[in-house]
Amino acid sequence: MTEREIARFKSSEVPQHFGFAVIGIENWMSEKIEAIRSRGGAIHSNVFTRFLLTMFGVLTWRSVPVLPVEIMLLPMWSPFHINKISYWARTTIVPLMVLAALKPHAKNIGGIGIDELFLQEPHSIGMTAKAPHQSWGWFLLFRGLDSVLRVIEPLFPNKLRARAIDSAIAFIEERLNGEDGLGAIYPPMATP
């Protein structure tokens, strides 16, 4: 199995397993549990699965990248502007930026976890390791940016954050018009 096939397997099977655990179906396909564990465990899940597990309290916010919603307020002339990336990327990253800013906690009344899919304590998991297909230069650049943002993000003014969230929500709502939609998000969430 290639690295991409392994990631695809884990990132579709992990949320599926969590869903079954939440509704009370235990011992769901023990061979799949072992298959996930034999390939390094759920630590290798994609960012969408990590956000899901973080919101339900399985992982912590340290396991997902910092996505400052203030990006929405950058001027068009800045090196990075939301309109300078593909439509798919925009419709994927903007909702994630809102989630990252608000850090919501989904109700997990039963405190359901999926520790059996991890080789380590889930709350000890930080950011993902460098993937085989990533260049060291890009990996180190973005890891460095993430480290800096983790330190300075709490210092961002609340009014600026609120304005950025409003801008992101307006962006999302504009596309929920029955024509364009945010349908581009589903395919990468389901199959990385």
Secondary structure as GFF3:
##gff-version 3
##sequence-region A 1 192
A	DSSP	alpha_helix	3	22	.	.	.	ID=ss1
A	DSSP	alpha_helix	30	38	.	.	.	ID=ss2
A	DSSP	three_ten_helix	42	44	.	.	.	ID=ss3
A	DSSP	alpha_helix	47	55	.	.	.	ID=ss4
A	DSSP	three_ten_helix	61	63	.	.	.	ID=ss5
A	DSSP	three_ten_helix	69	73	.	.	.	ID=ss6
A	DSSP	three_ten_helix	82	84	.	.	.	ID=ss7
A	DSSP	alpha_helix	87	102	.	.	.	ID=ss8
A	DSSP	three_ten_helix	115	117	.	.	.	ID=ss9
A	DSSP	three_ten_helix	122	124	.	.	.	ID=ss10
A	DSSP	alpha_helix	136	152	.	.	.	ID=ss11
A	DSSP	three_ten_helix	153	155	.	.	.	ID=ss12
A	DSSP	alpha_helix	158	175	.	.	.	ID=ss13
A	DSSP	alpha_helix	186	190	.	.	.	ID=ss14
###
